[in-house]
């Protein structure tokens, strides 16, 4: 049997909080219980938000929690050629098209939302006539690359599913039917970054041989898109588990942008690793 491989993949755009601690601890425990490997990956594709001191704090916080990971740590910013190769395959399959729309354009053109709550792209640039597209490209206008979701699903031809199972609980896996169409034509390469979250995560999981993806319930809908890209790129589908979220006093999930108290601050206030485990509803190891 293939040795199980788990990963924790934070973005260094802020300090880790209790929600990150839950995910990291669950992955580490699952890897240990399954006799598998635990990898740490830094998802730093966004140079404007990824800060070096946050990377060092991630290492420090996780080591303080008692977690150990394999070296070297994969840094997405250092592997852009891997993402470019995947984009080239999708372009060769004629499944990508340039999108010149701004966020304001998209918001003005639709009242629908994607599963993340963002305005659902209505396919404006997919319908551009060839001459108009060439003219925009020739003018030097900036553009993203989007996946023609309808064409991609037609190419795949069969419904997509993924297996969901908690590796720390008894019982078999359940099958979840993916619904990629609800995402519309997702961005594969951003205007400002030569990849996207969806593409880089899928490519990295494939290259690193990730067999189990354990992440928050807020990312479950993203699996729809990831299954499309895995299938188009000929990559295996990991076994998924989307765990409960840690909620704040307002009932919303903890987030860096909303000022969730960081592990760094909790440590400064005298918290011990066992306190963090109790705070996220886990027994201390």
N, C-alpha and C positions, 0 to 999 in steps of 0.2 A: 504494500500500500504506500501511496505517496505520503511523506511526512507532512503533517498539517503546518501551515504557515499563516500566522496572524500578523496584523500590523496596526499601529496607531499612527495616524497621519495628521497632526495639527498644522495649522497655518500660523506663522510667526507674526501676526498682525496685532498681538496683544498678549497679555499674560494668561496662563491657564487658570481655569476656575473649576468649581466642583463638578460641572458637567464633563469637562475633559478628564478629570480624575476618575470618574466612574468608567468612562470608555477605556481609558488606558489600563486600569486595574482589571476590568473584565477581560480584555484581550490578553493581558499578561497571565492571568490565572487560567484562562482557557488553554493557552499554549502549553503551560506547565502541566495541566491535567491531561492533555491529549498527547503529551510527549512531543510537542511540536516546537516551532521556532517563533520568536517574537521579534518583529522588526519595527524600527522607528523610521518614519519618513517625514521630511519637512516639506510641506506644500507651499513653496515660496515663489510661485510663478509671477506674483504681482510685485514688481520692484518698488512701487510707490508705497506699499503697505508692509512689506516684509522687512523687519528690522533685525540686525545682527544681535542686539542685546536680548531680544525676545527669544531668539534661537538658543542662546546660552542659558536663559532662564528656564526654557523647556527642559533642557538637559538636566539642569540643577533640580528642578521640581520633581521630575520623574525619578531621579536617583534618590532624592530624599524620601519619596514614597516607597523605596525599596525595589524598584523595577530595574531590570537589566535587559539590554537589547544587544543585538548583533551589530558589529561594525563592518564596513562603513555605513553611516547613515546616508540614505539617498536624499539628495537635495534636488528638487525638481528644476530649479533654475540652472542647474549644471547639465541638464539632459535635454535641452531643446531639440537637438538633432533627432532624438527618438520620436518626439511629437511631430516633427516635420516629416519624418518618414511615413507615419500613420496618415497624416494629412495628404501626402502624395498618393497614397493608395486610394483614399476616398475620392480625391480629384480624378484619378485615372478611371475610377468607376463612374464618373460623372454624377456624383451624388452631392457635390458642394456647389454653392454659388455665392458671388460677392454681394454683400448687403451694405448699402451706403447710408441706411437710416440711422438717425440719432435716437436717443432715448425719448426725446421730446416728440419726434416724428411718430414713434411707435405708440406712445401714450395717447397722442391725438387721433390715431387711426383705429383704435380698438377700445372696447369696454370690457373685453374678456381678459381673464387672468390665467397664468400658468399655475401649477401646483405650489410654487413658492410665493404666489401672490403678485408677481410682476406682470406688467402688461403682456398679453399673449401676442407674439409677433404675427401679423396677419398675412405674411407672405408677399409683401409689397414688391421687393426686388426680385423675387422668383418670377414675377410676371413681367419684368422689364423685357422689352423686345431686344434682340441681339444688338441692333445698332445703338440703342440707347445705353445698353450695358457697356459696349465698347467705348462710347463717347465718355461715359463717366470714368471708366478706367484710364482712358487717354488723358483726361483732365488732371489726373493725379489725386482725385478724391480718395480719402481714406475709406477703407472698407473692412468689414469682418467677413469671415466665411461661415455660412450657415449650411446645415445639413438639410437637404430636401427630404423631410421626414416621410412624406407620402411615397416618394420614389424609393426610399430606403426600405420601407415596410413592404412595398410591392416586390422589391428585389428579394427580400427574405422569404416572403410568401406564406409563412406559417405563423400562428400565434406564438408570442414569446412568453416564457414563464421563468420563474426563479424559485429556488428552494430556500425555505426559511426555517431555521432551527437554532435554538439556543444551545451552544456547545457545552454549557455548564448545567444543563437540565436533562432529565430523562425524557425519552420519547423520540420519535422519528421526525423527519422533516415534512413540513407542509408545502404544497405547491401554490404559488401566487401567480396569477395571470397579470402580466405587465400590460400597461396601457400607454405606450409611447406617444400616441397621437395627441394626447392631451397637452403635451409640451410644445407642439408645433415644431417649427424649423429652428432647432437650437443652434446656438453659436458653437462652432468648433475651433475657430481661431479668432481671437478678439482683435479689435483695431489696434490696441495698445500693447498687446502681448501675443506672441506667436503660437499660442495654444489656448485652451480653456480648461476650466475645472473638470468638466465631463471627460474630455479627451485625455488629459494628463493622468487622471485617476485610473481610467481603464487601461491605458498603456502601461503605467507603472505596475498595476496589479498583475498584468500579464507577464511583464518582464521579471518581476520579483517572485513569480510563482505563488501568489497569494491564493490560498485555498479557502480561507474563511474571512469574511468581512463582517466585523462586529462594530456597529456604529449606531448613532442615535436615531430614534424614530423619525426625527425631522428630515432625515436623508432617505427614507424608504422610497418616496416617490421618484427620487433620482435614479433608482435602480432601473426604472423603465428605460431611460436613455442609455444607461450603461449596458443593458442587455442588447440594445440595438447595435451599439458600437462594438461590443464583444463579438457579436455574430458577424458583422460586416468585416471585421479585422481578423476573424478566425481565432479568437482567443477563448479560452475556457471560462465558464461561469463559476465563480466561487460559490460556496454555501454562505447564505446571508443570515445575520441576526440583527434586527433593529431593536435596540434596547430602550427601556423607559428613559424619559428625560428628567433632569433635575429642574424643578420649577422654583421660581422666586415667590416672594410674598404676594405678588400681583397675579400669580397663576400662570405666568408666561415662562417659557424656557429661559434659563440663564444664557446670557450672551455678553461678549466683550463690549459690543456697541452700546448695550444698555447699562454698562457699568457694574457687571457682576463682580462681587468681591473675589479677588484673585487668591490662588494658593500662596503666592508670595506674601500677600498681606496677612493671610491666616497664619502663616508660619511666624511672621513678625509679632503676631498677637499671642504666640505661645502654643499654637496647635501642634499636635504630634500626628504622625501618619495614621495611628489608630483612630484619632479623632476625625480625620478625613474619611476613613472607611465608614465610621458610624454616621457621619453627616450625609453620605450618599446611600445609606441603607445596606451596607455590606458588613459582614463580620470581619474583624481584623485577622490577618493571617498570622 
